[in-house]
Protein backbone atom coordinates (compact mmCIF):
# COMPACT_ATOMS: atom_id res chain seq x y z
CA UNK A 1 0.00 0.00 0.00
CA UNK A 2 1.47 3.40 -0.98
CA UNK A 3 2.49 5.78 1.80
CA UNK A 4 0.86 8.88 0.32
CA UNK A 5 -2.39 7.64 -1.25
CA UNK A 6 -3.90 10.52 -3.23
CA UNK A 7 -7.08 10.96 -5.27
CA UNK A 8 -6.88 13.27 -8.28
CA UNK A 9 -9.85 14.21 -10.48
CA UNK A 10 -9.17 15.76 -13.87
CA UNK A 11 -9.53 15.60 -17.65
CA UNK A 12 -7.30 13.69 -20.07
CA UNK A 13 -5.24 16.16 -22.11
CA UNK A 14 -4.65 13.61 -24.91
CA UNK A 15 -5.49 10.04 -25.89
CA UNK A 16 -3.55 7.40 -23.93
CA UNK A 17 -0.02 6.77 -25.25
CA UNK A 18 0.20 2.96 -25.40
CA UNK A 19 3.44 1.00 -25.73
CA UNK A 20 4.23 -2.68 -25.76
CA UNK A 21 7.61 -3.31 -24.16
CA UNK A 22 10.02 -5.97 -25.51
CA UNK A 23 9.07 -8.36 -22.68
CA UNK A 24 5.37 -8.12 -23.69
CA UNK A 25 4.32 -5.76 -20.88
CA UNK A 26 1.71 -3.16 -21.82
CA UNK A 27 2.23 0.43 -20.68
CA UNK A 28 -0.30 3.24 -21.13
CA UNK A 29 0.61 6.79 -20.19
CA UNK A 30 -2.01 9.50 -19.70
CA UNK A 31 -1.76 13.14 -18.71
CA UNK A 32 -4.57 14.68 -16.74
CA UNK A 33 -5.29 18.33 -16.03
CA UNK A 34 -6.63 19.03 -12.54
CA UNK A 35 -8.35 22.43 -12.58
CA UNK A 36 -8.87 24.44 -9.40
CA UNK A 37 -11.82 26.85 -9.67
CA UNK A 38 -13.24 29.46 -7.31
CA UNK A 39 -16.27 31.69 -7.40
CA UNK A 40 -15.41 35.38 -7.76
CA UNK A 41 -17.23 37.04 -4.85
CA UNK A 42 -17.52 40.30 -6.79
CA UNK A 43 -19.05 38.96 -10.02
CA UNK A 44 -20.39 35.60 -8.85
CA UNK A 45 -18.70 33.91 -11.83
CA UNK A 46 -16.45 30.86 -11.62
CA UNK A 47 -12.78 31.49 -12.41
CA UNK A 48 -9.90 29.12 -13.06
CA UNK A 49 -7.30 29.63 -10.32
CA UNK A 50 -4.68 27.12 -11.46
CA UNK A 51 -4.23 23.94 -13.46
CA UNK A 52 -1.99 21.11 -12.28
CA UNK A 53 -0.84 18.54 -14.82
CA UNK A 54 -0.20 14.94 -13.74
CA UNK A 55 1.49 12.17 -15.72
CA UNK A 56 -0.02 8.76 -14.92
CA UNK A 57 1.75 5.55 -16.01
CA UNK A 58 -0.53 2.50 -16.07
CA UNK A 59 1.11 -0.92 -16.33
CA UNK A 60 -0.09 -4.31 -17.53
CA UNK A 61 -3.85 -4.97 -17.32
CA UNK A 62 -4.62 -1.47 -16.00
CA UNK A 63 -2.77 -0.07 -19.04
CA UNK A 64 -4.79 -2.24 -21.41
CA UNK A 65 -8.06 -1.15 -19.80
CA UNK A 66 -7.09 2.54 -19.86
CA UNK A 67 -6.16 2.31 -23.55
CA UNK A 68 -9.44 0.55 -24.38
CA UNK A 69 -11.67 2.87 -22.36
CA UNK A 70 -10.37 6.44 -22.26
CA UNK A 71 -9.97 9.26 -24.78
CA UNK A 72 -8.85 12.89 -24.71
CA UNK A 73 -11.26 15.04 -22.68
CA UNK A 74 -12.62 12.20 -20.52
CA UNK A 75 -12.95 13.12 -16.86
CA UNK A 76 -11.23 10.54 -14.65
CA UNK A 77 -10.62 9.78 -10.99
CA UNK A 78 -7.11 8.45 -10.30
CA UNK A 79 -6.04 6.92 -6.98
CA UNK A 80 -2.37 6.25 -6.33
CA UNK A 81 0.97 7.36 -5.00
CA UNK A 82 2.15 10.82 -6.06
CA UNK A 83 5.77 11.80 -6.61
CA UNK A 84 7.79 14.28 -8.62
CA UNK A 85 10.36 13.53 -11.26
CA UNK A 86 13.15 16.11 -11.47
CA UNK A 87 15.13 16.27 -14.72
CA UNK A 88 17.12 18.63 -16.93
CA UNK A 89 15.62 19.79 -20.23
CA UNK A 90 17.47 19.97 -23.54
CA UNK A 91 17.95 23.70 -22.84
CA UNK A 92 19.85 22.87 -19.63
CA UNK A 93 17.06 24.17 -17.38
CA UNK A 94 15.85 22.06 -14.45
CA UNK A 95 12.34 20.64 -14.96
CA UNK A 96 9.83 18.92 -12.71
CA UNK A 97 7.03 16.52 -13.65
CA UNK A 98 4.28 15.55 -11.20
CA UNK A 99 3.48 11.85 -11.50
CA UNK A 100 1.06 9.29 -10.11
CA UNK A 101 1.77 5.58 -9.75
CA UNK A 102 -1.90 4.50 -9.99
CA UNK A 103 -3.69 1.86 -7.97
CA UNK A 104 -6.89 2.55 -9.93
CA UNK A 105 -8.22 4.76 -12.73
CA UNK A 106 -11.96 5.32 -13.16
CA UNK A 107 -14.33 7.34 -15.31
CA UNK A 108 -16.07 10.15 -13.39
CA UNK A 109 -19.69 8.97 -13.48
CA UNK A 110 -20.88 12.48 -12.60
CA UNK A 111 -19.91 13.42 -16.19
CA UNK A 112 -20.84 10.37 -18.30
CA UNK A 113 -22.53 6.96 -18.06
CA UNK A 114 -20.36 3.86 -18.35
CA UNK A 115 -20.73 0.10 -18.48
CA UNK A 116 -18.41 -2.42 -16.88
CA UNK A 117 -16.81 -5.02 -19.12
CA UNK A 118 -15.79 -8.10 -17.17
CA UNK A 119 -12.62 -9.90 -18.13
CA UNK A 120 -12.31 -13.63 -17.75
CA UNK A 121 -8.85 -13.70 -16.16
CA UNK A 122 -8.23 -17.33 -17.06
CA UNK A 123 -9.15 -17.09 -20.74
CA UNK A 124 -8.05 -13.47 -21.17
CA UNK A 125 -11.12 -12.41 -23.13
CA UNK A 126 -13.62 -9.62 -22.69
CA UNK A 127 -17.27 -10.37 -21.87
CA UNK A 128 -20.41 -8.24 -21.63
CA UNK A 129 -20.83 -4.73 -22.96
CA UNK A 130 -18.64 -1.67 -23.29
CA UNK A 131 -19.05 2.01 -24.04
CA UNK A 132 -19.26 2.53 -27.80
CA UNK A 133 -16.23 3.84 -29.61
CA UNK A 134 -14.40 3.48 -32.86
CA UNK A 135 -12.59 0.40 -31.58
CA UNK A 136 -9.19 2.12 -31.66
CA UNK A 137 -7.09 0.92 -28.78
CA UNK A 138 -9.46 -1.94 -27.90
CA UNK A 139 -7.84 -4.55 -25.67
CA UNK A 140 -5.38 -6.72 -27.61
CA UNK A 141 -6.89 -10.07 -28.53
CA UNK A 142 -10.43 -8.99 -27.61
CA UNK A 143 -13.20 -9.17 -30.23
CA UNK A 144 -13.90 -5.82 -31.90
CA UNK A 145 -17.07 -4.21 -30.46
CA UNK A 146 -20.19 -4.07 -32.62
CA UNK A 147 -21.53 -0.51 -32.45
CA UNK A 148 -25.30 -0.13 -32.16
CA UNK A 149 -27.04 3.18 -32.82
CA UNK A 150 -29.23 4.50 -29.99
CA UNK A 151 -30.88 7.86 -29.26
CA UNK A 152 -28.67 10.26 -27.26
CA UNK A 153 -28.48 9.74 -23.51
CA UNK A 154 -30.69 12.14 -21.53
CA UNK A 155 -29.77 12.19 -17.80
CA UNK A 156 -33.15 13.79 -16.95
CA UNK A 157 -35.04 10.70 -18.10
CA UNK A 158 -35.38 7.46 -16.18
CA UNK A 159 -32.35 5.27 -16.96
CA UNK A 160 -33.09 2.69 -19.61
CA UNK A 161 -30.44 0.39 -21.08
CA UNK A 162 -31.78 0.96 -24.60
CA UNK A 163 -31.09 4.70 -24.33
CA UNK A 164 -27.41 4.49 -23.32
CA UNK A 165 -24.97 4.38 -26.28
CA UNK A 166 -23.41 0.95 -26.07
CA UNK A 167 -21.35 -1.50 -28.09
CA UNK A 168 -21.80 -5.22 -27.67
CA UNK A 169 -18.78 -7.47 -27.57
CA UNK A 170 -19.47 -10.69 -29.50
CA UNK A 171 -19.12 -13.85 -27.44
CA UNK A 172 -15.95 -15.80 -28.17
CA UNK A 173 -16.21 -19.45 -29.04
CA UNK A 174 -14.21 -21.84 -27.02
Secondary structure, DSSP 8 states (H G I E B T S, - for coil): --SSEEEEEEEESS--EEEE-TTS-EEEEEEEEEEEEEE-TTT--EEEEEEEEEEEEEEHHHHHHHHHH--TT-EEEEEEEEEEEEEE-TTS-EEEEEEEEEEEEEE-TTT-----EEEETTTTEEEEEEE----TT--TTS--EEE-------TTS---GGGS-EEEE-----
